[in-house]
């Protein structure tokens, strides 16, 4: 997938976040694997189990790479959780934080610009035809994609210039694309540097 499209999508990657007893959100946990310059780390919810000097999570919550954190908190009852086993083996119900992130994504999608039905139909037909060509005539498919790349670059440059001329705020561009401001800036500049 294109680097810019990955960046747009990565702006809202969800995870199960944690908070500590003092209300803070901990940084990554580093794992000492012996000598060497690389020290692996993780921010996965289950590494905050208090073992081996690690911080101990008191609550779980929805989390997103855009900075959003769920308001709902799901307490961890350490009186019933094993203290000598990894937290991921405890059978903890993660459905609450995951559902909260899904709700967050629904809000993001609802705020994004909706494509007209005719354009969605056109894209659907284009994908179907390109898939057929890829299997039957891959050289024709490759040529069509090369032409399409040029069309996309040209239209993207013109749209970016219009957005710049109209002085559309980056917050509005990010909301329309359903991404972060940083990803939206990167996306716009990619059309100017194509």
C-alpha positions in Angstrom: 0.0 0.0 0.0 1.1 3.6 -0.7 3.1 5.1 2.2 0.8 8.1 2.4 -2.3 6.0 2.6 -0.7 4.0 5.4 0.0 7.2 7.2 -3.6 8.3 6.9 -4.9 4.9 8.2 -2.3 4.8 11.0 -3.7 8.0 12.5 -6.4 6.0 14.1 -4.9 2.6 15.1 -6.6 1.4 18.2 -5.3 -0.4 21.2 -6.2 -1.2 24.8 -4.6 1.5 26.9 -3.8 1.4 30.6 -3.7 3.8 33.6 -1.7 3.4 36.7 -2.9 3.9 40.3 -1.7 7.5 40.3 -3.8 8.2 37.2 -0.9 8.5 34.8 -0.5 6.7 31.5 2.8 4.8 31.6 5.5 4.9 28.9 6.9 1.8 27.2 8.2 -1.2 29.1 11.7 -2.1 28.2 12.9 -5.7 28.2 16.5 -6.5 29.2 17.6 -9.3 26.8 21.3 -9.1 27.7 24.1 -7.4 25.9 23.5 -5.5 22.7 22.5 -2.1 21.5 18.8 -2.9 20.9 16.5 -3.0 23.8 13.0 -4.2 22.8 10.0 -2.4 24.3 6.2 -2.7 24.4 3.2 -0.6 25.2 0.8 -3.6 25.0 -1.7 -3.5 27.9 -0.6 -6.9 29.2 3.0 -5.9 29.9 1.8 -3.6 32.8 1.5 -6.5 35.2 3.8 -5.4 38.0 6.1 -8.4 37.4 9.9 -7.9 37.1 9.7 -4.3 38.3 7.2 -3.2 35.6 4.4 -0.8 36.4 1.1 -2.3 37.4 -2.1 -1.1 35.5 -5.2 -0.4 37.6 -7.6 0.2 34.7 -7.9 -0.5 31.0 -9.5 1.9 28.5 -9.8 2.4 24.8 -6.9 4.1 23.2 -6.1 5.5 19.7 -2.9 6.5 18.0 -4.4 10.0 17.3 -4.2 10.7 21.1 -7.8 9.9 21.9 -8.4 8.0 25.2 -11.7 6.5 26.2 -13.5 8.1 29.2 -14.8 4.7 30.4 -12.4 2.8 32.6 -12.4 -1.0 33.1 -10.8 -1.7 36.5 -8.4 -4.6 37.0 -9.1 -6.5 40.2 -5.6 -7.5 41.4 -7.1 -9.5 44.2 -8.3 -12.1 41.7 -5.6 -11.8 39.0 -2.5 -14.0 39.1 0.6 -12.2 40.3 3.1 -14.8 39.0 1.7 -15.3 35.4 1.5 -13.0 32.4 -1.5 -10.8 32.4 -2.6 -12.0 28.9 -3.2 -15.5 30.4 -5.7 -14.1 32.9 -8.7 -14.2 30.5 -9.4 -10.5 30.9 -12.5 -9.2 29.0 -11.2 -6.6 26.5 -14.6 -6.0 24.8 -15.2 -2.7 26.6 -12.1 -0.8 25.5 -12.3 -2.3 22.0 -15.9 -1.2 21.7 -15.0 2.3 22.9 -12.4 2.5 20.2 -14.9 1.3 17.6 -17.3 4.1 18.8 -14.5 6.6 18.4 -13.9 5.4 14.8 -17.6 5.8 14.1 -17.4 9.4 15.1 -14.3 9.9 12.9 -16.0 8.2 9.9 -19.2 10.3 10.4 -17.2 13.5 10.3 -15.3 12.5 7.1 -16.5 13.7 3.7 -19.0 11.2 2.3 -18.4 10.2 -1.3 -21.3 10.4 -3.8 -22.9 7.1 -4.6 -21.9 7.5 -8.3 -18.3 7.8 -7.4 -18.4 4.8 -5.1 -20.0 2.8 -8.0 -17.3 4.0 -10.4 -14.6 2.9 -7.9 -16.3 -0.5 -7.4 -16.5 -1.1 -11.2 -12.9 0.1 -11.6 -11.6 -2.4 -9.0 -13.6 -5.2 -10.5 -12.2 -4.5 -14.0 -8.7 -4.1 -12.8 -8.9 -7.4 -10.9 -10.1 -9.1 -14.0 -7.3 -7.5 -16.1 -4.7 -8.5 -13.5 -5.6 -12.2 -13.9 -6.2 -12.1 -17.7 -3.9 -9.5 -19.0 -1.4 -8.3 -16.4 0.4 -6.0 -18.8 -2.8 -4.1 -19.7 -3.6 -3.9 -16.0 -0.1 -2.4 -15.3 -0.5 0.1 -18.1 -3.9 1.1 -16.8 -2.5 1.6 -13.3 0.3 3.7 -14.7 -2.2 6.0 -16.4 -4.4 6.0 -13.3 -1.4 7.1 -11.2 -0.9 10.0 -13.5 -4.6 11.0 -13.3 -4.6 10.7 -9.5 -1.4 12.8 -9.2 -2.8 15.5 -11.5 -6.2 15.7 -9.8 -4.5 15.6 -6.4 -2.2 18.5 -7.2 -5.2 20.6 -8.5 -7.3 19.7 -5.4 -4.4 20.6 -3.1 -3.8 23.9 -4.8 -7.6 24.7 -4.5 -7.5 23.9 -0.8 -4.5 26.1 -0.3 -6.0 28.9 -2.3 -9.2 28.7 -0.3 -7.2 28.7 2.9 -9.0 25.6 4.2 -7.8 25.0 7.8 -5.8 21.8 8.2 -8.2 20.7 11.0 -11.0 20.7 8.4 -8.9 18.8 5.9 -8.0 16.2 8.6 -11.6 15.8 9.6 -12.7 15.4 5.9 -10.1 12.7 5.3 -10.8 11.0 8.7 -7.2 11.3 9.8 -4.8 13.4 12.0 -3.5 16.9 11.1 0.0 15.6 10.6 -1.2 12.8 8.2 -3.3 15.3 6.3 -0.4 17.7 5.9 1.7 14.8 4.6 -1.0 13.7 2.3 -1.4 17.2 0.8 2.4 17.7 0.4 2.6 14.3 -1.4 0.6 15.7 -4.2 2.9 18.8 -4.5 6.0 16.6 -4.5 4.7 13.9 -6.8 
